[in-house]
Amino acid sequence: MTVERGTVVLVELDPTVGHEQRGVRPCVAVSDPVVNADQRFPLIAVVPVTGTAGVGALYPALAPGSSSGLAKPSFALVDHVRSIDKRRIRRMFGQVSPSELASIDRGLELFLGLGG
């Protein structure tokens, strides 16, 4: 299964610990599909999505609609980025817009200290 960056996927996140996002929820794929395809174990990095508004660069807004597959205004939880096995993916919906993916990337740079 190839999952492009920016794809909205429905993921089973349980089991979890502490403050990690849990349950079945949409997530945005953020890892490079070429790198994922070369791994011995098919892992993919995802950012969970929530309907609860967040403030700041770590919680970019995502619009609902047919292109993303999101049913309501949502927010990416960049500070909850995690790697998952592709077997956790239950369904693929659509794609976030290029500007939304760029906002997620800016949040990842900030959260991971990659901005220089």
N, C-alpha and C positions, 0 to 999 in steps of 0.2 A: 504494500500500500504506500503510495507516494502522497505526501501531504505538503502542499506548498505553504510558504510563509504567508501569514495573514488569513489562512483558512479558519473558519469558525467550526469547531468540532464539539460534539457532546461527549463528555468524558465522565467516567466513574472514578472519582478521586479517593474514595474510601479504600482502605483504612487510612485515617489521619491521626495526628497527634496535636494537642494543644490548640493553637490559633489557626492552624492550616484550614484552608477552604475545604469543605467536605461535601459529600453527596454527589449526585449526578448534576453536572452543570456545564454550560457552554464555556469553552476556552478558545483562545486564539493561538494557533501554532506560530512559534517565533524562531525555531531553529531552521537551519539550511537543509533542504531535502536531499541535496547531494551528499552532505556529510552523514545524514541519518541513514541513507541507503548503504553506505560503506561500513557501518558498524556491525559488529558480530551480533549484538542484541539490538533489536529495532526500537531504539529510544527516540523520543521527540520532546523538545522543550515547549511548554505551553504556559500561557498566562490566563488564569481563571477570569471569568466575567461575572459581574454582579449587577443587580438592579439598584443597589444602594449607592447614591451619589458620594463620590470622594472628592477631596480638594487637593489640587497640586498636580505636579508632573507625573507622579506615580499612579494616578487614577484617570487616564484619558477617557473622554466620552466616546461612546460608540453608538451610531445611529441604528435604529431598527429599520427593517425593510427586506425586500426580496433579495437584494444582492448579498446581504450579510446573513440573512436567515434569523436574525434576532427579532423577537416579538415585541420588545419594548426598549425604550432608551436604557442603555447599559453603560458600564464603566469597566475598563480593564484593571485588574489588580496586579500591577507590575511587581509589587513587593511580594507577591505569592508565586513568582515564576518557579517552575519545577520541571524536572524530566519525568516522563511517564513512558511505560511500555505501550506501543501502539495497540496492544490488545485491550487497553482500557477505553479506546475510542468506540463509542456506540454508533455514532452517525456523523456525517459531514454535512454542514448546512450551506455555507457560501463563503464569501470573502469580505473582509473589512476593506474600506477604501484605502487607496495609497496614502492619503493624508492621515487617516487613523492609524495605519501601521507605522508611519513616520513618528507619530506621537508616542506610540508604544515603544519604538526604538529609542527615542529621546529619554523616556522613563527608564528603560533598561540601562542606558549609558550612565544615567545618574545613579541608579540603584546599585549597579555593579562597579561603579568607579572607573568607567571606560572613557570618560570625556576628556581626559588629558589634563 
